[in-house]
């Protein structure tokens, strides 16, 4: 039986005259696009262009919601109230839904970005705020979260569909957490090494941690960060390795017919 897995990337992160990544090229490779909503990156024109390209390519669209932190690219933790975070997430999803409708596509899932993603993986208070936002604006949206973390159980208990995610270009700690970007070796750069790791993950459910130990990881989506150096080449190599290994690339959430 052929194994299916989703391949996703963070896109729509350009801002004005500043380009971030090659969205057009990445959208020829991935099956799902986590599109910025303006809080950590992305302006309306850049976001709309990415959404139109995603629609043309039949790529599923997710809302890449964030803390309001453009200067820090959404990678700085923030202590916000539940009410404020819920409202911020509703605002971002709603904005992307409007732009997606104009682009001829629709938002099917939500993937928090950066520090928000890492915080809600274990922080019940902020996690509940994000879950509440999704339930209030559109409970049919799927929540994407880090494989093996409590946020996925909390979301399912609240009635949301979830998808577990692994990261192709990030190192893992022995406990299954991502190695902090502040530490050496946190970001992986060798496309062949990353492709081999992801093929093993997709076919065996295992991945090597930074200390050499082996982790069991059940994931249905693999992320390659669109802003990383060589991101397109790495995503292409991952896709080639997966397909050659008998793994089909397909979005976990639907796209318009």
FIKOLZA-1660 file (N, C-alpha, C; in steps of 0.1 Angstrom, whole numbers, plus 5000, padded with zeros to 4 digits):
% residues 257
   i   px   py   pz ch aa at
   1 5008 4988 5000  A  X  N
   1 5000 5000 5000  A  X CA
   1 5009 5013 5000  A  X  C
   2 5006 5022 4991  A  X  N
   2 5013 5034 4990  A  X CA
   2 5011 5043 5002  A  X  C
   3 5021 5048 5008  A  X  N
   3 5020 5058 5019  A  X CA
   3 5019 5072 5014  A  X  C
   4 5009 5080 5019  A  X  N
   4 5008 5094 5015  A  X CA
   4 5013 5103 5026  A  X  C
   5 5019 5114 5022  A  X  N
   5 5024 5123 5032  A  X CA
   5 5023 5137 5025  A  X  C
   6 5020 5147 5033  A  X  N
   6 5019 5161 5029  A  X CA
   6 5033 5168 5030  A  X  C
   7 5036 5177 5021  A  X  N
   7 5048 5184 5021  A  X CA
   7 5044 5199 5021  A  X  C
   8 5048 5206 5032  A  X  N
   8 5044 5220 5033  A  X CA
   8 5055 5230 5035  A  X  C
   9 5053 5243 5032  A  X  N
   9 5063 5253 5034  A  X CA
   9 5056 5266 5038  A  X  C
  10 5064 5274 5045  A  X  N
  10 5059 5287 5050  A  X CA
  10 5061 5298 5039  A  X  C
  11 5050 5303 5034  A  X  N
  11 5051 5312 5022  A  X CA
  11 5044 5325 5024  A  X  C
  12 5045 5334 5014  A  X  N
  12 5038 5347 5015  A  X CA
  12 5044 5356 5025  A  X  C
  13 5057 5355 5027  A  X  N
  13 5064 5362 5038  A  X CA
  13 5072 5374 5033  A  X  C
  14 5071 5378 5020  A  X  N
  14 5077 5390 5015  A  X CA
  14 5070 5402 5021  A  X  C
  15 5077 5413 5021  A  X  N
  15 5070 5426 5026  A  X CA
  15 5075 5438 5019  A  X  C
  16 5066 5444 5011  A  X  N
  16 5070 5455 5003  A  X CA
  16 5082 5452 4993  A  X  C
  17 5093 5459 4994  A  X  N
  17 5104 5457 4985  A  X CA
  17 5113 5445 4990  A  X  C
  18 5110 5439 5001  A  X  N
  18 5118 5428 5006  A  X CA
  18 5112 5415 5003  A  X  C
  19 5120 5407 4995  A  X  N
  19 5115 5394 4991  A  X CA
  19 5120 5383 5001  A  X  C
  20 5111 5374 5004  A  X  N
  20 5115 5363 5013  A  X CA
  20 5112 5350 5007  A  X  C
  21 5122 5343 5002  A  X  N
  21 5120 5330 4996  A  X CA
  21 5115 5331 4982  A  X  C
  22 5114 5319 4975  A  X  N
  22 5109 5319 4961  A  X CA
  22 5096 5311 4961  A  X  C
  23 5085 5318 4964  A  X  N
  23 5072 5312 4965  A  X CA
  23 5068 5304 4953  A  X  C
  24 5070 5310 4941  A  X  N
  24 5065 5304 4928  A  X CA
  24 5072 5291 4926  A  X  C
  25 5085 5290 4929  A  X  N
  25 5092 5278 4928  A  X CA
  25 5088 5267 4938  A  X  C
  26 5086 5272 4950  A  X  N
  26 5082 5262 4961  A  X CA
  26 5069 5257 4959  A  X  C
  27 5060 5264 4953  A  X  N
  27 5046 5260 4950  A  X CA
  27 5045 5249 4939  A  X  C
  28 5056 5247 4932  A  X  N
  28 5057 5236 4922  A  X CA
  28 5061 5223 4929  A  X  C
  29 5065 5224 4942  A  X  N
  29 5070 5212 4949  A  X CA
  29 5061 5208 4960  A  X  C
  30 5056 5217 4968  A  X  N
  30 5048 5213 4980  A  X CA
  30 5034 5210 4977  A  X  C
  31 5027 5204 4986  A  X  N
  31 5013 5201 4985  A  X CA
  31 5004 5211 4993  A  X  C
  32 5010 5217 5003  A  X  N
  32 5003 5227 5012  A  X CA
  32 5012 5239 5015  A  X  C
  33 5005 5250 5015  A  X  N
  33 5012 5263 5017  A  X CA
  33 5007 5270 5030  A  X  C
  34 5016 5272 5039  A  X  N
  34 5013 5280 5051  A  X CA
  34 5015 5294 5048  A  X  C
  35 5005 5302 5046  A  X  N
  35 5006 5315 5041  A  X CA
  35 5005 5326 5052  A  X  C
  36 5015 5334 5053  A  X  N
  36 5016 5345 5063  A  X CA
  36 5003 5353 5063  A  X  C
  37 5000 5358 5075  A  X  N
  37 4987 5366 5076  A  X CA
  37 4990 5381 5080  A  X  C
  38 5002 5385 5079  A  X  N
  38 5006 5399 5081  A  X CA
  38 5011 5403 5095  A  X  C
  39 5010 5394 5104  A  X  N
  39 5015 5397 5118  A  X CA
  39 5030 5395 5120  A  X  C
  40 5035 5385 5113  A  X  N
  40 5050 5383 5114  A  X CA
  40 5057 5387 5101  A  X  C
  41 5049 5386 5090  A  X  N
  41 5055 5389 5077  A  X CA
  41 5043 5390 5067  A  X  C
  42 5046 5394 5055  A  X  N
  42 5036 5394 5045  A  X CA
  42 5028 5407 5044  A  X  C
  43 5027 5413 5032  A  X  N
  43 5018 5424 5030  A  X CA
  43 5006 5419 5021  A  X  C
  44 4995 5426 5020  A  X  N
  44 4984 5421 5012  A  X CA
  44 4987 5418 4998  A  X  C
  45 4995 5426 4991  A  X  N
  45 4998 5423 4977  A  X CA
  45 5006 5410 4976  A  X  C
  46 5016 5408 4984  A  X  N
  46 5025 5396 4984  A  X CA
  46 5017 5384 4987  A  X  C
  47 5008 5385 4998  A  X  N
  47 5000 5374 5002  A  X CA
  47 4990 5370 4991  A  X  C
  48 4984 5380 4984  A  X  N
  48 4975 5377 4974  A  X CA
  48 4981 5370 4962  A  X  C
  49 4993 5374 4959  A  X  N
  49 5001 5368 4948  A  X CA
  49 5004 5353 4951  A  X  C
  50 5008 5351 4963  A  X  N
  50 5011 5337 4967  A  X CA
  50 4998 5328 4967  A  X  C
  51 4987 5334 4971  A  X  N
  51 4974 5326 4971  A  X CA
  51 4970 5323 4957  A  X  C
  52 4972 5333 4948  A  X  N
  52 4968 5330 4934  A  X CA
  52 4977 5319 4928  A  X  C
  53 4989 5319 4931  A  X  N
  53 4998 5309 4926  A  X CA
  53 4995 5295 4932  A  X  C
  54 4991 5295 4945  A  X  N
  54 4987 5283 4951  A  X CA
  54 4974 5277 4945  A  X  C
  55 4965 5286 4942  A  X  N
  55 4953 5282 4935  A  X CA
  55 4955 5276 4921  A  X  C
  56 4964 5282 4914  A  X  N
  56 4968 5278 4901  A  X CA
  56 4974 5264 4901  A  X  C
  57 4982 5261 4912  A  X  N
  57 4989 5249 4913  A  X CA
  57 4981 5238 4920  A  X  C
  58 4970 5241 4925  A  X  N
  58 4962 5231 4933  A  X CA
  58 4968 5228 4946  A  X  C
  59 4975 5238 4952  A  X  N
  59 4981 5236 4965  A  X CA
  59 4972 5240 4976  A  X  C
  60 4970 5232 4987  A  X  N
  60 4961 5236 4998  A  X CA
  60 4967 5248 5006  A  X  C
  61 4958 5256 5011  A  X  N
  61 4962 5268 5018  A  X CA
  61 4959 5268 5033  A  X  C
  62 4969 5271 5041  A  X  N
  62 4967 5272 5055  A  X CA
  62 4970 5286 5060  A  X  C
  63 4964 5291 5071  A  X  N
  63 4967 5304 5077  A  X CA
  63 4978 5302 5087  A  X  C
  64 4989 5309 5084  A  X  N
  64 5001 5309 5092  A  X CA
  64 5001 5320 5102  A  X  C
  65 4993 5318 5113  A  X  N
  65 4991 5329 5122  A  X CA
  65 5002 5330 5132  A  X  C
  66 5004 5343 5137  A  X  N
  66 5016 5346 5145  A  X CA
  66 5012 5356 5156  A  X  C
  67 5022 5357 5166  A  X  N
  67 5022 5369 5174  A  X CA
  67 5024 5381 5166  A  X  C
  68 5019 5393 5170  A  X  N
  68 5022 5405 5163  A  X CA
  68 5036 5410 5165  A  X  C
  69 5045 5405 5156  A  X  N
  69 5060 5407 5158  A  X CA
  69 5067 5407 5145  A  X  C
  70 5065 5417 5137  A  X  N
  70 5072 5418 5124  A  X CA
  70 5087 5420 5126  A  X  C
  71 5091 5428 5136  A  X  N
  71 5106 5430 5138  A  X CA
  71 5113 5417 5141  A  X  C
  72 5107 5409 5149  A  X  N
  72 5113 5396 5153  A  X CA
  72 5109 5385 5145  A  X  C
  73 5102 5387 5134  A  X  N
  73 5097 5377 5125  A  X CA
  73 5089 5366 5132  A  X  C
  74 5082 5370 5142  A  X  N
  74 5073 5361 5150  A  X CA
  74 5081 5351 5158  A  X  C
  75 5094 5352 5160  A  X  N
  75 5101 5342 5167  A  X CA
  75 5105 5346 5181  A  X  C
  76 5098 5356 5186  A  X  N
  76 5100 5360 5200  A  X CA
  76 5088 5357 5208  A  X  C
  77 5089 5349 5219  A  X  N
  77 5077 5346 5227  A  X CA
  77 5071 5358 5233  A  X  C
  78 5058 5358 5234  A  X  N
  78 5050 5370 5240  A  X CA
  78 5040 5365 5250  A  X  C
  79 5039 5373 5261  A  X  N
  79 5030 5369 5272  A  X CA
  79 5017 5378 5269  A  X  C
  80 5007 5372 5263  A  X  N
  80 4995 5379 5259  A  X CA
  80 4983 5372 5266  A  X  C
  81 4973 5379 5268  A  X  N
  81 4961 5374 5275  A  X CA
  81 4954 5364 5265  A  X  C
  82 4946 5355 5270  A  X  N
  82 4939 5346 5262  A  X CA
  82 4929 5353 5253  A  X  C
  83 4922 5363 5258  A  X  N
  83 4913 5371 5250  A  X CA
  83 4920 5378 5238  A  X  C
  84 4931 5384 5241  A  X  N
  84 4939 5391 5230  A  X CA
  84 4944 5381 5220  A  X  C
  85 4949 5370 5224  A  X  N
  85 4954 5360 5214  A  X CA
  85 4943 5354 5206  A  X  C
  86 4932 5351 5212  A  X  N
  86 4920 5346 5204  A  X CA
  86 4916 5356 5194  A  X  C
  87 4915 5368 5198  A  X  N
  87 4911 5379 5188  A  X CA
  87 4921 5380 5177  A  X  C
  88 4934 5380 5180  A  X  N
  88 4944 5381 5170  A  X CA
  88 4944 5370 5160  A  X  C
  89 4942 5358 5165  A  X  N
  89 4941 5347 5156  A  X CA
  89 4929 5347 5147  A  X  C
  90 4917 5351 5153  A  X  N
  90 4905 5352 5145  A  X CA
  90 4907 5363 5134  A  X  C
  91 4913 5374 5137  A  X  N
  91 4916 5385 5128  A  X CA
  91 4925 5380 5116  A  X  C
  92 4935 5373 5119  A  X  N
  92 4944 5368 5109  A  X CA
  92 4938 5358 5100  A  X  C
  93 4930 5348 5105  A  X  N
  93 4924 5338 5097  A  X CA
  93 4914 5345 5088  A  X  C
  94 4906 5355 5094  A  X  N
  94 4896 5362 5086  A  X CA
  94 4902 5369 5074  A  X  C
  95 4913 5376 5077  A  X  N
  95 4920 5384 5066  A  X CA
  95 4924 5374 5055  A  X  C
  96 4930 5363 5059  A  X  N
  96 4935 5354 5048  A  X CA
  96 4923 5347 5041  A  X  C
  97 4912 5345 5048  A  X  N
  97 4900 5339 5041  A  X CA
  97 4895 5348 5030  A  X  C
  98 4895 5362 5033  A  X  N
  98 4891 5371 5023  A  X CA
  98 4900 5372 5011  A  X  C
  99 4913 5372 5013  A  X  N
  99 4922 5372 5002  A  X CA
  99 4922 5359 4994  A  X  C
 100 4920 5348 5001  A  X  N
 100 4919 5335 4995  A  X CA
 100 4907 5334 4986  A  X  C
 101 4896 5339 4991  A  X  N
 101 4884 5339 4982  A  X CA
 101 4886 5347 4970  A  X  C
 102 4893 5359 4971  A  X  N
 102 4896 5367 4959  A  X CA
 102 4905 5360 4949  A  X  C
 103 4913 5351 4955  A  X  N
 103 4923 5344 4946  A  X CA
 103 4918 5331 4941  A  X  C
 104 4905 5328 4944  A  X  N
 104 4899 5316 4939  A  X CA
 104 4903 5303 4946  A  X  C
 105 4906 5304 4959  A  X  N
 105 4909 5293 4967  A  X CA
 105 4903 5295 4981  A  X  C
 106 4906 5286 4991  A  X  N
 106 4901 5288 5004  A  X CA
 106 4910 5283 5015  A  X  C
 107 4909 5287 5027  A  X  N
 107 4917 5283 5038  A  X CA
 107 4912 5270 5043  A  X  C
 108 4920 5260 5045  A  X  N
 108 4916 5247 5050  A  X CA
 108 4922 5243 5063  A  X  C
 109 4932 5250 5067  A  X  N
 109 4939 5246 5080  A  X CA
 109 4946 5258 5086  A  X  C
 110 4950 5257 5098  A  X  N
 110 4958 5267 5105  A  X CA
 110 4971 5261 5111  A  X  C
 111 4982 5268 5108  A  X  N
 111 4994 5264 5114  A  X CA
 111 5001 5276 5120  A  X  C
 112 5001 5277 5134  A  X  N
 112 5007 5288 5140  A  X CA
 112 5022 5289 5136  A  X  C
 113 5028 5301 5137  A  X  N
 113 5041 5303 5133  A  X CA
 113 5051 5305 5144  A  X  C
 114 5063 5301 5142  A  X  N
 114 5074 5305 5151  A  X CA
 114 5072 5303 5166  A  X  C
 115 5074 5314 5174  A  X  N
 115 5073 5313 5188  A  X CA
 115 5059 5309 5193  A  X  C
 116 5048 5313 5185  A  X  N
 116 5035 5309 5189  A  X CA
 116 5033 5294 5187  A  X  C
 117 5038 5288 5177  A  X  N
 117 5038 5274 5174  A  X CA
 117 5045 5266 5185  A  X  C
 118 5057 5271 5189  A  X  N
 118 5064 5264 5199  A  X CA
 118 5058 5265 5213  A  X  C
 119 5052 5277 5216  A  X  N
 119 5046 5280 5229  A  X CA
 119 5034 5271 5231  A  X  C
 120 5025 5271 5221  A  X  N
 120 5012 5264 5223  A  X CA
 120 5014 5249 5223  A  X  C
 121 5025 5244 5218  A  X  N
 121 5028 5230 5218  A  X CA
 121 5026 5224 5232  A  X  C
 122 5030 5232 5242  A  X  N
 122 5029 5227 5256  A  X CA
 122 5021 5236 5265  A  X  C
 123 5020 5249 5262  A  X  N
 123 5013 5259 5271  A  X CA
 123 4998 5258 5269  A  X  C
 124 4991 5253 5279  A  X  N
 124 4977 5251 5278  A  X CA
 124 4969 5264 5277  A  X  C
 125 4973 5274 5284  A  X  N
 125 4966 5287 5283  A  X CA
 125 4966 5293 5269  A  X  C
 126 4977 5294 5263  A  X  N
 126 4978 5300 5250  A  X CA
 126 4972 5290 5239  A  X  C
 127 4975 5277 5242  A  X  N
 127 4969 5267 5233  A  X CA
 127 4954 5268 5232  A  X  C
 128 4948 5269 5244  A  X  N
 128 4933 5270 5244  A  X CA
 128 4928 5283 5237  A  X  C
 129 4936 5293 5238  A  X  N
 129 4932 5306 5231  A  X CA
 129 4932 5304 5216  A  X  C
 130 4942 5297 5210  A  X  N
 130 4942 5294 5196  A  X CA
 130 4931 5285 5192  A  X  C
 131 4929 5274 5200  A  X  N
 131 4918 5265 5197  A  X CA
 131 4904 5272 5197  A  X  C
 132 4902 5281 5207  A  X  N
 132 4890 5289 5208  A  X CA
 132 4888 5297 5195  A  X  C
 133 4899 5304 5190  A  X  N
 133 4898 5312 5178  A  X CA
 133 4893 5304 5166  A  X  C
 134 4899 5292 5164  A  X  N
 134 4895 5284 5153  A  X CA
 134 4881 5279 5154  A  X  C
 135 4877 5275 5166  A  X  N
 135 4863 5271 5168  A  X CA
 135 4853 5282 5165  A  X  C
 136 4857 5294 5169  A  X  N
 136 4848 5306 5167  A  X CA
 136 4846 5310 5153  A  X  C
 137 4857 5310 5145  A  X  N
 137 4857 5315 5132  A  X CA
 137 4853 5304 5122  A  X  C
 138 4858 5292 5124  A  X  N
 138 4855 5281 5114  A  X CA
 138 4860 5268 5120  A  X  C
 139 4851 5260 5127  A  X  N
 139 4855 5248 5134  A  X CA
 139 4859 5237 5124  A  X  C
 140 4857 5239 5111  A  X  N
 140 4861 5228 5101  A  X CA
 140 4875 5229 5098  A  X  C
 141 4882 5240 5102  A  X  N
 141 4896 5242 5099  A  X CA
 141 4905 5231 5107  A  X  C
 142 4915 5226 5101  A  X  N
 142 4924 5216 5107  A  X CA
 142 4935 5224 5114  A  X  C
 143 4939 5220 5126  A  X  N
 143 4950 5226 5133  A  X CA
 143 4963 5217 5131  A  X  C
 144 4973 5223 5125  A  X  N
 144 4986 5217 5123  A  X CA
 144 4995 5220 5135  A  X  C
 145 5001 5209 5141  A  X  N
 145 5010 5212 5153  A  X CA
 145 5021 5201 5153  A  X  C
 146 5030 5204 5162  A  X  N
 146 5042 5196 5163  A  X CA
 146 5039 5181 5167  A  X  C
 147 5043 5172 5160  A  X  N
 147 5040 5158 5163  A  X CA
 147 5044 5154 5177  A  X  C
 148 5036 5147 5184  A  X  N
 148 5039 5142 5197  A  X CA
 148 5037 5152 5209  A  X  C
 149 5031 5164 5206  A  X  N
 149 5029 5174 5216  A  X CA
 149 5014 5175 5221  A  X  C
 150 5012 5180 5233  A  X  N
 150 4999 5180 5239  A  X CA
 150 4989 5189 5232  A  X  C
 151 4993 5199 5224  A  X  N
 151 4983 5207 5217  A  X CA
 151 4974 5199 5208  A  X  C
 152 4979 5189 5202  A  X  N
 152 4971 5181 5193  A  X CA
 152 4960 5173 5200  A  X  C
 153 4963 5168 5212  A  X  N
 153 4953 5162 5220  A  X CA
 153 4943 5172 5225  A  X  C
 154 4947 5184 5229  A  X  N
 154 4938 5194 5234  A  X CA
 154 4928 5198 5223  A  X  C
 155 4934 5200 5211  A  X  N
 155 4925 5204 5199  A  X CA
 155 4915 5193 5196  A  X  C
 156 4920 5180 5196  A  X  N
 156 4910 5169 5193  A  X CA
 156 4899 5168 5204  A  X  C
 157 4903 5170 5216  A  X  N
 157 4893 5170 5227  A  X CA
 157 4883 5181 5225  A  X  C
 158 4887 5192 5219  A  X  N
 158 4878 5204 5217  A  X CA
 158 4870 5202 5204  A  X  C
 159 4872 5191 5197  A  X  N
 159 4864 5188 5185  A  X CA
 159 4870 5192 5172  A  X  C
 160 4883 5196 5172  A  X  N
 160 4890 5200 5160  A  X CA
 160 4897 5188 5154  A  X  C
 161 4898 5188 5140  A  X  N
 161 4906 5179 5133  A  X CA
 161 4921 5184 5134  A  X  C
 162 4930 5175 5135  A  X  N
 162 4944 5179 5136  A  X CA
 162 4953 5171 5127  A  X  C
 163 4965 5177 5124  A  X  N
 163 4975 5169 5116  A  X CA
 163 4988 5172 5123  A  X  C
 164 4996 5161 5125  A  X  N
 164 5009 5161 5131  A  X CA
 164 5020 5164 5121  A  X  C
 165 5029 5173 5125  A  X  N
 165 5039 5178 5116  A  X CA
 165 5053 5175 5120  A  X  C
 166 5062 5172 5111  A  X  N
 166 5076 5170 5113  A  X CA
 166 5084 5180 5105  A  X  C
 167 5096 5183 5109  A  X  N
 167 5104 5194 5102  A  X CA
 167 5116 5187 5095  A  X  C
 168 5117 5189 5082  A  X  N
 168 5128 5184 5074  A  X CA
 168 5141 5190 5077  A  X  C
 169 5141 5204 5079  A  X  N
 169 5153 5211 5080  A  X CA
 169 5157 5215 5094  A  X  C
 170 5151 5209 5104  A  X  N
 170 5154 5212 5118  A  X CA
 170 5158 5199 5125  A  X  C
 171 5168 5201 5134  A  X  N
 171 5173 5190 5143  A  X CA
 171 5163 5188 5155  A  X  C
 172 5162 5175 5159  A  X  N
 172 5154 5172 5170  A  X CA
 172 5162 5168 5183  A  X  C
 173 5157 5173 5194  A  X  N
 173 5163 5169 5207  A  X CA
 173 5158 5155 5211  A  X  C
 174 5164 5148 5220  A  X  N
 174 5160 5134 5223  A  X CA
 174 5146 5133 5228  A  X  C
 175 5140 5144 5234  A  X  N
 175 5127 5143 5239  A  X CA
 175 5116 5146 5228  A  X  C
 176 5121 5148 5216  A  X  N
 176 5111 5150 5205  A  X CA
 176 5108 5164 5202  A  X  C
 177 5114 5174 5209  A  X  N
 177 5113 5188 5207  A  X CA
 177 5123 5192 5196  A  X  C
 178 5120 5203 5190  A  X  N
 178 5130 5209 5180  A  X CA
 178 5141 5215 5188  A  X  C
 179 5153 5214 5183  A  X  N
 179 5165 5220 5189  A  X CA
 179 5164 5235 5187  A  X  C
 180 5166 5243 5197  A  X  N
 180 5165 5258 5197  A  X CA
 180 5174 5263 5186  A  X  C
 181 5169 5273 5178  A  X  N
 181 5177 5279 5168  A  X CA
 181 5189 5286 5174  A  X  C
 182 5190 5288 5187  A  X  N
 182 5201 5295 5193  A  X CA
 182 5213 5285 5194  A  X  C
 183 5210 5272 5192  A  X  N
 183 5220 5262 5194  A  X CA
 183 5226 5257 5181  A  X  C
 184 5239 5254 5181  A  X  N
 184 5246 5249 5169  A  X CA
 184 5239 5236 5164  A  X  C
 185 5238 5235 5151  A  X  N
 185 5232 5223 5145  A  X CA
 185 5217 5223 5145  A  X  C
 186 5210 5234 5149  A  X  N
 186 5196 5234 5150  A  X CA
 186 5189 5233 5136  A  X  C
 187 5196 5240 5126  A  X  N
 187 5191 5240 5113  A  X CA
 187 5199 5231 5104  A  X  C
 188 5193 5223 5096  A  X  N
 188 5200 5213 5087  A  X CA
 188 5201 5219 5073  A  X  C
 189 5213 5217 5066  A  X  N
 189 5215 5223 5053  A  X CA
 189 5218 5214 5042  A  X  C
 190 5221 5201 5045  A  X  N
 190 5225 5192 5035  A  X CA
 190 5212 5185 5029  A  X  C
 191 5208 5188 5016  A  X  N
 191 5196 5183 5011  A  X CA
 191 5196 5167 5010  A  X  C
 192 5207 5161 5008  A  X  N
 192 5207 5146 5007  A  X CA
 192 5204 5140 5021  A  X  C
 193 5211 5146 5031  A  X  N
 193 5209 5141 5045  A  X CA
 193 5194 5143 5049  A  X  C
 194 5189 5155 5046  A  X  N
 194 5175 5158 5050  A  X CA
 194 5165 5149 5043  A  X  C
 195 5168 5146 5030  A  X  N
 195 5159 5138 5022  A  X CA
 195 5159 5124 5028  A  X  C
 196 5171 5119 5031  A  X  N
 196 5171 5105 5037  A  X CA
 196 5164 5104 5050  A  X  C
 197 5165 5115 5059  A  X  N
 197 5158 5115 5071  A  X CA
 197 5143 5115 5069  A  X  C
 198 5138 5122 5060  A  X  N
 198 5124 5123 5058  A  X CA
 198 5118 5111 5051  A  X  C
 199 5126 5104 5043  A  X  N
 199 5122 5091 5037  A  X CA
 199 5120 5081 5049  A  X  C
 200 5130 5081 5057  A  X  N
 200 5129 5071 5069  A  X CA
 200 5117 5075 5078  A  X  C
 201 5115 5087 5080  A  X  N
 201 5103 5092 5088  A  X CA
 201 5090 5087 5082  A  X  C
 202 5089 5089 5068  A  X  N
 202 5077 5086 5061  A  X CA
 202 5074 5071 5061  A  X  C
 203 5085 5063 5060  A  X  N
 203 5083 5049 5058  A  X CA
 203 5084 5041 5070  A  X  C
 204 5092 5046 5080  A  X  N
 204 5094 5038 5093  A  X CA
 204 5089 5045 5105  A  X  C
 205 5085 5058 5104  A  X  N
 205 5081 5066 5116  A  X CA
 205 5092 5068 5126  A  X  C
 206 5104 5069 5121  A  X  N
 206 5116 5071 5129  A  X CA
 206 5125 5082 5124  A  X  C
 207 5132 5089 5133  A  X  N
 207 5141 5100 5130  A  X CA
 207 5152 5101 5140  A  X  C
 208 5164 5104 5135  A  X  N
 208 5175 5105 5144  A  X CA
 208 5176 5118 5151  A  X  C
 209 5178 5118 5164  A  X  N
 209 5179 5130 5172  A  X CA
 209 5193 5135 5172  A  X  C
 210 5195 5147 5177  A  X  N
 210 5208 5154 5175  A  X CA
 210 5219 5146 5183  A  X  C
 211 5216 5139 5193  A  X  N
 211 5225 5131 5201  A  X CA
 211 5228 5117 5195  A  X  C
 212 5222 5114 5184  A  X  N
 212 5223 5101 5177  A  X CA
 212 5213 5091 5181  A  X  C
 213 5205 5093 5191  A  X  N
 213 5194 5084 5195  A  X CA
 213 5183 5084 5184  A  X  C
 214 5175 5074 5185  A  X  N
 214 5164 5073 5175  A  X CA
 214 5150 5076 5182  A  X  C
 215 5143 5085 5175  A  X  N
 215 5129 5088 5180  A  X CA
 215 5119 5082 5171  A  X  C
 216 5108 5078 5178  A  X  N
 216 5096 5074 5170  A  X CA
 216 5087 5086 5169  A  X  C
 217 5083 5089 5156  A  X  N
 217 5076 5101 5154  A  X CA
 217 5065 5098 5143  A  X  C
 218 5052 5100 5147  A  X  N
 218 5041 5098 5138  A  X CA
 218 5037 5111 5132  A  X  C
 219 5040 5114 5120  A  X  N
 219 5037 5127 5113  A  X CA
 219 5031 5124 5100  A  X  C
 220 5021 5133 5096  A  X  N
 220 5015 5132 5083  A  X CA
 220 5018 5144 5074  A  X  C
 221 5027 5153 5079  A  X  N
 221 5031 5165 5071  A  X CA
 221 5045 5168 5074  A  X  C
 222 5053 5172 5064  A  X  N
 222 5067 5175 5065  A  X CA
 222 5069 5190 5061  A  X  C
 223 5075 5198 5069  A  X  N
 223 5078 5212 5066  A  X CA
 223 5092 5214 5062  A  X  C
 224 5093 5223 5051  A  X  N
 224 5106 5229 5048  A  X CA
 224 5104 5244 5048  A  X  C
 225 5112 5251 5056  A  X  N
 225 5110 5265 5058  A  X CA
 225 5114 5272 5045  A  X  C
 226 5104 5281 5040  A  X  N
 226 5107 5288 5028  A  X CA
 226 5117 5298 5028  A  X  C
 227 5121 5303 5040  A  X  N
 227 5131 5314 5042  A  X CA
 227 5145 5309 5044  A  X  C
 228 5146 5295 5045  A  X  N
 228 5160 5290 5047  A  X CA
 228 5168 5290 5034  A  X  C
 229 5181 5291 5035  A  X  N
 229 5190 5291 5024  A  X CA
 229 5189 5278 5017  A  X  C
 230 5187 5278 5004  A  X  N
 230 5186 5266 4996  A  X CA
 230 5173 5258 4998  A  X  C
 231 5163 5265 5003  A  X  N
 231 5150 5259 5006  A  X CA
 231 5144 5252 4994  A  X  C
 232 5144 5258 4983  A  X  N
 232 5138 5251 4971  A  X CA
 232 5145 5239 4967  A  X  C
 233 5158 5239 4967  A  X  N
 233 5166 5227 4963  A  X CA
 233 5163 5216 4974  A  X  C
 234 5162 5220 4986  A  X  N
 234 5160 5210 4997  A  X CA
 234 5146 5204 4995  A  X  C
 235 5136 5212 4993  A  X  N
 235 5123 5207 4992  A  X CA
 235 5122 5198 4980  A  X  C
 236 5128 5201 4969  A  X  N
 236 5128 5193 4957  A  X CA
 236 5135 5180 4959  A  X  C
 237 5146 5180 4966  A  X  N
 237 5153 5167 4969  A  X CA
 237 5145 5158 4978  A  X  C
 238 5138 5164 4988  A  X  N
 238 5129 5156 4997  A  X CA
 238 5118 5150 4989  A  X  C
 239 5112 5158 4980  A  X  N
 239 5101 5152 4972  A  X CA
 239 5106 5141 4963  A  X  C
 240 5117 5143 4957  A  X  N
 240 5123 5132 4948  A  X CA
 240 5125 5119 4956  A  X  C
 241 5131 5121 4968  A  X  N
 241 5134 5109 4976  A  X CA
 241 5122 5102 4981  A  X  C
 242 5112 5109 4984  A  X  N
 242 5099 5103 4989  A  X CA
 242 5092 5096 4978  A  X  C
 243 5091 5102 4966  A  X  N
 243 5084 5096 4955  A  X CA
 243 5092 5083 4951  A  X  C
 244 5105 5084 4950  A  X  N
 244 5113 5073 4946  A  X CA
 244 5112 5061 4956  A  X  C
 245 5109 5065 4969  A  X  N
 245 5107 5055 4979  A  X CA
 245 5093 5050 4980  A  X  C
 246 5085 5053 4971  A  X  N
 246 5071 5048 4971  A  X CA
 246 5061 5056 4980  A  X  C
 247 5065 5069 4983  A  X  N
 247 5056 5077 4991  A  X CA
 247 5050 5088 4982  A  X  C
 248 5037 5088 4982  A  X  N
 248 5029 5098 4974  A  X CA
 248 5028 5111 4982  A  X  C
 249 5030 5122 4975  A  X  N
 249 5029 5136 4981  A  X CA
 249 5014 5141 4978  A  X  C
 250 5007 5144 4989  A  X  N
 250 4993 5148 4988  A  X CA
 250 4989 5156 5000  A  X  C
 251 4981 5167 4997  A  X  N
 251 4977 5175 5009  A  X CA
 251 4968 5167 5018  A  X  C
 252 4969 5170 5031  A  X  N
 252 4960 5163 5041  A  X CA
 252 4946 5170 5041  A  X  C
 253 4945 5183 5036  A  X  N
 253 4933 5190 5036  A  X CA
 253 4929 5193 5021  A  X  C
 254 4917 5194 5018  A  X  N
 254 4912 5195 5005  A  X CA
 254 4916 5208 4998  A  X  C
 255 4916 5208 4985  A  X  N
 255 4918 5220 4977  A  X CA
 255 4906 5222 4967  A  X  C
 256 4904 5234 4962  A  X  N
 256 4892 5236 4953  A  X CA
 256 4893 5227 4941  A  X  C
 257 4882 5222 4936  A  X  N
 257 4882 5214 4924  A  X CA
 257 4884 5223 4912  A  X  C
% end
